[in-house]
Amino acid sequence: MPIYKCSNGKYRIGTGGCVYDTHKKAAEVWAAILASGKMAAKKVSYDYDGVLSTDAGKEKAKRDIASGNLVYIISARGDKETMLGTAKDLGIPADRVYATGSNKAKVEKISSLEIEIHTDNNPDVITEVNALPNARGVKFEETY
């Protein structure tokens, strides 16, 4: 939930104004916004190696989580165990961590989960994701 306490003692939602007197009130407004469908959470995913294994990748994922997006880890690794520590540190549930075994299977998982935005450092994966009907592949830059 993207609710932050402001220096004036009030609360804000995301980058909005510091206008809510209590965290509870800001949370109620945020819940109403989500329920309205006007600000539906996006499904976004990150590759692990070279992306979430970096500090810049972790910071980008934290911003997505703070914005209310559903964040997944989708890797071509064969085993997800070594990724679970990072997932836990970021607050990503283990059931949103996938080790697919290949880049082809990674793209298929992105499609089957209906991921809207996938961040990766592999240009071939980005090209394949961009060929999907409702997904966008984003090249990871460590300067986020």
N, C-alpha and C positions, 0 to 999 in steps of 0.2 A: 504494500500500500504506500503510495508516494506522498506521505504526510510528514511535514517537517515543522519543527518549532522554530519560530523566528526570534530575532534579538529583542523585539518589542514584547515578547511574552505570548504573542498570539500564534496561530498555526496557519500553514498554507498547504495547498494541494499542488504537488509538482512545482512548477515555476510560477504559480499564481500569486496573487496578493496575500499578504499576511492579515487576513480578515476574520478568522474563526477564533472565538474566545477559548474553545476547548478542543482537545484532540478528538473527543467523542463527536463533537459537532462536525469537524472536518471529515471524520470517518463516515458519518451519516451522509454527508453531501457527496463524498467520493462514491459510496455505495449506490446512491441514487443516479449518479452520472453513469456508472457502469451498467446499472439496471436499465437505463434508458436506451442503451445500445448506441448512443452517440459517441462513446469513447470505448468501444470494445477493445479488450486486450488483444494484442497481436501475438501470434505464435512465432517466436524467433529462435534460431538455433545457431550454435557455434561449433566449429571444429575444435578439437582439443590441441593436438600437437601444432605448435607454432602460432596458436591463437589463444585459447584459454590457458595454455601453459605459460603465457607471458603476463606480466603485470598489466600491460596496456589492455590485453584481452579481458582480463578479470575486471578491470575498471569499466570497460564498455559494457560487459554483462551486468555489472552492478547497476549501471545507469538504466539498462533495459528493465531490470527487475524493479527498480525504484519507480519506473514509469508505469508499472502495472502489467508489463508484458509477461507472457508465459515463456520462460527460457528453457531450452533443451540443449543438451550436449549430444552431438551426433558425429561420431568418429569412425574412420576406417580401421581403427584398431580391432584386434580380435578379442580383447577382453576389457571389460569396463571397470574392473576392480581398482586399477590404479587411478582412474578418473574420479572415483567416488569421494575422495578426500577434498578435492577442489570443489566438486558439486556441493558437498556439505558446507564448506566454508562460504560458498556463495548463496546458500539457501535453495539450491536446486534439488528437488526430490530425486531419489535414486531411480524412480520409475520414469524419469525424463532424461535418463542417461542411456545412450545406445552405442554399443561397439558393433559395427556392422560387418567387419572383416574385409571390406573392399570399398573403393570409391564408388563403384557401380551400385553396390548395395546401400551405400550412404545416400546417394541421390534418390534411390527408390524409397528409402525410409523418409527422407525429406518430403517426397511426394505423398506417401501414404499418411503421414501425420498432418498434411496440409500446412506445412511451415510456410509462412509468408516471406520471411527474410532469413537467409542463411549466410553467416560470415565465415569465410574460409581463406586460407592462404594459397590454395592450389588453384591455378587458373583454369585447369581442365574441369574441376568440380564446379567452379563458378559458371563456366560456359554451359555445362549440363543442367545446372539448376535454373539458369536463365532461359533454358529451352522448355522448362515446365510451364504449364498454363497459368498458374497462379502464384508463382514463387519468384523471388528475386535473389540472386547471388551477389554478395558484396565482398569485394577484395579487402582482406584485413590489412590495415596499415597500423603500425605500432605507434603512430603519432596521434591517436584519438584523444 
